[in-house]
């Protein structure tokens, strides 16, 4: 999140026999650690009708999924599960990398992602 060069839209598929999986993301960097307290960043890609992650709510994501012909119940479950997993992953990654967080960049990144994304507001302690 808060990836200003839009590389998160880059994805690849990995083929192994008859199995198809998504390749891991690459060349993705968050600017969250470098934002001033009063800075309000915009996302490089539009979600729904906005580039402002502070205006993208779970309902926004469900509406976009509906536009892609995903059933509302399925979309709601996917969005809820993804956000919960993202919150857990942020915490787990910060914990695993805590020994490398000498200048606070990891902590600032996690805090910045949560602060600037309406999607993450329910997970702020």
Residue pairs with C-beta under 8 A, 6 or more apart in sequence:
1 30
1 32
1 53
1 113
1 116
1 117
1 120
2 30
2 31
2 32
2 35
2 41
2 43
2 53
2 112
2 113
2 116
2 117
3 28
3 29
3 30
3 31
3 44
4 31
4 41
4 44
5 27
5 29
5 44
6 44
6 45
7 26
7 27
7 28
7 29
8 25
8 28
8 45
9 45
10 25
10 26
10 27
11 22
11 23
11 25
12 22
12 23
13 20
13 21
13 22
13 23
14 20
14 21
14 22
14 23
30 109
30 112
30 113
31 41
31 112
32 108
32 109
32 110
32 111
32 112
32 113
32 115
32 116
33 104
33 105
33 106
33 108
33 109
33 112
34 108
35 41
35 112
35 116
40 52
40 54
40 116
41 53
41 116
42 51
42 52
42 53
43 51
43 52
43 53
43 56
44 51
45 51
47 53
47 56
47 60
47 61
47 64
48 56
48 60
48 63
48 64
50 56
50 60
53 116
53 117
53 118
53 119
54 116
54 117
54 118
55 118
56 117
56 118
56 119
57 118
57 119
58 76
58 79
58 80
58 83
58 119
61 75
61 79
61 119
62 72
62 75
62 76
62 79
65 72
65 74
65 75
65 78
65 79
66 72
66 75
70 78
83 119
83 120
83 122
83 123
84 123
86 120
87 120
87 123
90 110
90 113
90 114
91 110
93 106
93 110
94 101
94 106
94 107
94 110
97 106
98 106
100 106
101 107
113 120
114 120
114 121
114 123
114 124
115 124
